[in-house]
Amino acid sequence: MPKPSAQFVAKMEDVLDAYARSYDPDYPVVCLDEARKELLSDVIDPVPGQSGQVKREDYQYIRGGTVSLYLAVEPLAGKRWIRCTERQTRVELAGILRELAEIHYPDVKRIVLVTDNLKPHHFSALYEAFEPELAHTLAQRFEWHYTPEHGSWLDIAEIELSVLARQCLNRRFRDREHLEAEVAAWEISRNKTAVKVNWQFSTKDARVKLRRLYPKWVSSG
């Protein structure tokens, strides 16, 4: 757990307040995070699973590089989408933000975006990828909220990535095309059932249960 810090609790309460908002189609709360998946090819063909016996793979494999997966999830709507990219830079992030604004949420007033505090996660990435006019227009579409350092438990997108890892990524993928096809199938299936996130932990709860993380304050009175 982090040390008591005004910065930590300020960011924590800001994110918790965002999660506490009622569903508003004009201001959707969207959580964004990314991960990497290593591509591995089999040297020897695996033995298919049979009744009472799981699939068996040889310990040897051939490395084929990595693929970055960006995942955005709207907890209250039960919607998520994933995009695979070769790299994980500010330029790729800018492309993801543009897709969110122009394709997935073109008619909303503003996207309430929750991300972790990695250095690339800033609207300045838009100015690295696009001309100033477009970058400025896109930046106005987002309301940013950052989870604190050592606060991964506050990142709903990271929680969703862990579900993806358990249900879809827990095996070898020989190439990007194979990975993208399986991830797309998982996304469609999960969206079809509209799996939502019922976040219960509130700012009020934090002030009681995580009191030790709050710094001591000096009364102004």
C-alpha positions as CSV (number, residue, x, y, z in Angstrom):
1,M,0.0,0.0,0.0
2,P,1.2,3.6,-0.6
3,K,2.4,5.9,2.1
4,P,-0.1,8.6,3.4
5,S,-0.1,11.3,0.8
6,A,-2.4,14.2,-0.1
7,Q,-1.7,13.6,-3.8
8,F,-2.7,9.9,-3.5
9,V,-6.0,10.6,-1.7
10,A,-6.8,13.6,-4.0
11,K,-6.6,11.4,-7.1
12,M,-8.3,8.5,-5.4
13,E,-11.3,10.6,-4.4
14,D,-11.4,12.2,-7.8
15,V,-11.7,8.8,-9.5
16,L,-14.1,7.4,-6.9
17,D,-16.4,10.5,-7.5
18,A,-16.2,9.8,-11.3
19,Y,-17.3,6.2,-10.7
20,A,-20.1,7.4,-8.4
21,R,-21.8,9.4,-11.2
22,S,-25.2,8.2,-12.5
23,Y,-25.3,7.0,-16.0
24,D,-25.4,9.9,-18.4
25,P,-25.3,9.1,-22.2
26,D,-24.0,12.7,-22.8
27,Y,-21.1,12.2,-20.4
28,P,-20.1,8.5,-20.5
29,V,-17.4,7.4,-18.0
30,V,-14.9,5.4,-20.0
31,C,-11.8,3.7,-18.5
32,L,-8.7,3.1,-20.7
33,D,-5.6,1.0,-20.2
34,E,-3.1,-1.1,-22.2
35,A,-1.1,-4.3,-21.9
36,R,1.3,-6.3,-24.0
37,K,1.0,-9.8,-25.2
38,E,4.0,-11.9,-26.4
39,L,3.5,-13.8,-29.6
40,L,4.7,-17.5,-29.4
41,S,4.8,-20.2,-32.0
42,D,5.0,-23.9,-31.2
43,V,8.1,-25.8,-32.2
44,I,6.2,-29.1,-31.9
45,D,2.4,-29.3,-32.6
46,P,0.5,-29.5,-29.3
47,V,-1.6,-32.5,-28.4
48,P,-5.3,-31.6,-28.5
49,G,-7.3,-32.0,-25.2
50,Q,-9.5,-35.1,-24.8
51,S,-12.0,-36.2,-22.3
52,G,-10.5,-35.9,-18.9
53,Q,-7.2,-34.5,-20.2
54,V,-6.2,-31.0,-21.0
55,K,-4.4,-29.8,-24.1
56,R,-0.6,-30.5,-23.9
57,E,2.0,-28.1,-25.2
58,D,5.8,-28.6,-25.5
59,Y,7.9,-26.3,-23.4
60,Q,9.8,-25.1,-26.5
61,Y,8.5,-22.2,-28.5
62,I,9.6,-19.5,-31.0
63,R,9.2,-15.9,-30.0
64,G,7.5,-13.6,-32.5
65,G,7.6,-10.2,-30.8
66,T,4.9,-8.5,-28.9
67,V,1.5,-6.8,-29.6
68,S,0.1,-4.0,-27.6
69,L,-3.6,-4.1,-26.6
70,Y,-5.5,-1.0,-25.8
71,L,-8.8,-1.6,-24.0
72,A,-11.5,0.9,-23.3
73,V,-14.5,0.0,-21.2
74,E,-17.7,1.9,-20.2
75,P,-18.6,0.3,-16.9
76,L,-22.2,1.5,-16.6
77,A,-23.1,0.5,-20.2
78,G,-21.4,-2.9,-20.3
79,K,-19.5,-2.0,-23.4
80,R,-15.8,-2.4,-24.2
81,W,-13.6,-2.4,-27.3
82,I,-10.0,-3.4,-27.9
83,R,-7.4,-2.3,-30.4
84,C,-4.1,-4.1,-31.2
85,T,-1.1,-2.0,-32.2
86,E,2.5,-2.8,-32.9
87,R,3.8,-0.1,-30.4
88,Q,2.7,1.6,-27.2
89,T,3.6,5.2,-27.6
90,R,1.9,8.6,-27.4
91,V,1.2,8.5,-31.1
92,E,-0.7,5.2,-30.7
93,L,-2.6,6.6,-27.7
94,A,-3.6,9.7,-29.8
95,G,-5.0,7.4,-32.4
96,I,-7.0,5.5,-29.8
97,L,-8.4,8.8,-28.4
98,R,-9.4,9.9,-31.8
99,E,-11.2,6.6,-32.4
100,L,-13.0,7.0,-29.1
101,A,-14.1,10.6,-29.9
102,E,-15.0,10.2,-33.6
103,I,-16.2,6.6,-33.9
104,H,-17.4,5.2,-30.6
105,Y,-18.7,8.4,-29.0
106,P,-19.2,10.9,-31.8
107,D,-22.3,12.6,-30.4
108,V,-21.6,12.8,-26.7
109,K,-20.9,16.2,-25.1
110,R,-17.7,14.9,-23.3
111,I,-16.0,11.6,-22.6
112,V,-15.2,11.3,-18.9
113,L,-11.9,9.4,-19.3
114,V,-10.2,7.5,-16.4
115,T,-6.7,6.3,-17.0
116,D,-3.6,5.5,-14.9
117,N,-0.9,8.1,-14.6
118,L,1.7,6.7,-17.0
119,K,3.6,9.5,-18.7
120,P,2.1,9.0,-22.2
121,H,-1.5,9.4,-20.8
122,H,-1.9,13.1,-21.4
123,F,-3.9,15.1,-24.0
124,S,-0.6,16.5,-25.2
125,A,-0.2,13.2,-27.1
126,L,-2.8,14.6,-29.5
127,Y,-0.5,17.4,-30.4
128,E,2.3,15.0,-31.2
129,A,0.1,13.1,-33.6
130,F,-2.2,15.7,-35.3
131,E,-2.2,19.2,-36.5
132,P,-3.1,21.8,-33.8
133,E,-6.6,22.4,-34.9
134,L,-7.6,18.7,-34.8
135,A,-5.6,18.1,-31.6
136,H,-7.4,21.0,-29.9
137,T,-10.8,19.8,-31.0
138,L,-10.2,16.3,-29.8
139,A,-8.7,17.5,-26.5
140,Q,-12.0,19.4,-25.8
141,R,-13.9,16.1,-26.1
142,F,-12.3,14.6,-23.0
143,E,-12.5,15.2,-19.2
144,W,-9.4,13.5,-17.7
145,H,-9.2,11.7,-14.4
146,Y,-6.0,9.9,-13.2
147,T,-5.7,7.0,-10.8
148,P,-3.0,7.5,-8.2
149,E,0.4,5.7,-8.2
150,H,0.1,2.3,-6.5
151,G,-3.7,2.5,-7.1
152,S,-4.2,-0.1,-9.8
153,W,-7.2,-1.5,-7.8
154,L,-8.9,1.8,-8.8
155,D,-8.4,1.1,-12.6
156,I,-11.5,-0.6,-13.9
157,A,-9.9,-1.0,-17.3
158,E,-7.0,-2.9,-15.7
159,I,-9.6,-5.1,-14.0
160,E,-11.2,-5.8,-17.4
161,L,-7.7,-6.6,-18.9
162,S,-7.3,-9.2,-16.2
163,V,-10.6,-10.8,-17.2
164,L,-9.4,-10.7,-20.9
165,A,-6.1,-12.4,-19.8
166,R,-7.9,-15.2,-18.0
167,Q,-10.6,-15.9,-20.5
168,C,-8.7,-15.3,-23.8
169,L,-5.0,-14.6,-23.6
170,N,-4.0,-17.6,-21.4
171,R,-2.6,-19.5,-24.4
172,R,-0.1,-19.1,-27.2
173,F,-0.7,-16.9,-30.2
174,R,1.5,-17.4,-33.3
175,D,0.9,-14.0,-34.9
176,R,-0.9,-10.7,-34.6
177,E,-3.8,-11.8,-36.9
178,H,-4.5,-14.9,-34.8
179,L,-4.5,-12.7,-31.6
180,E,-6.7,-10.0,-33.1
181,A,-9.3,-12.6,-34.3
182,E,-9.5,-14.2,-30.8
183,V,-9.6,-10.9,-29.0
184,A,-12.4,-9.6,-31.3
185,A,-14.4,-12.8,-30.7
186,W,-14.0,-12.3,-26.9
187,E,-15.1,-8.6,-27.2
188,I,-18.2,-9.5,-29.2
189,S,-19.2,-12.2,-26.8
190,R,-18.7,-10.0,-23.7
191,N,-20.5,-7.0,-25.2
192,K,-23.4,-9.2,-26.3
193,T,-24.0,-10.1,-22.7
194,A,-23.5,-6.5,-21.7
195,V,-21.3,-7.3,-18.7
196,K,-21.3,-4.2,-16.5
197,V,-19.2,-3.2,-13.5
198,N,-21.1,-2.5,-10.3
199,W,-18.6,-0.4,-8.5
200,Q,-19.5,-0.1,-4.8
201,F,-16.5,1.5,-3.0
202,S,-17.1,5.2,-2.5
203,T,-15.3,8.3,-1.3
204,K,-17.2,8.0,2.0
205,D,-16.0,4.4,2.4
206,A,-12.4,5.4,1.6
207,R,-12.4,8.0,4.4
208,V,-13.2,5.3,6.9
209,K,-11.6,2.1,5.6
210,L,-8.4,3.8,4.2
211,R,-8.1,6.5,6.8
212,R,-4.4,5.5,7.3
213,L,-3.6,6.8,3.8
214,Y,-4.9,10.3,4.6
215,P,-2.3,12.8,5.7
216,K,-2.8,14.6,9.0
217,W,-4.1,18.1,8.4
218,V,-3.6,21.4,10.2
219,S,-6.8,23.0,11.2
220,S,-7.3,26.5,9.8
221,G,-9.5,27.4,12.8
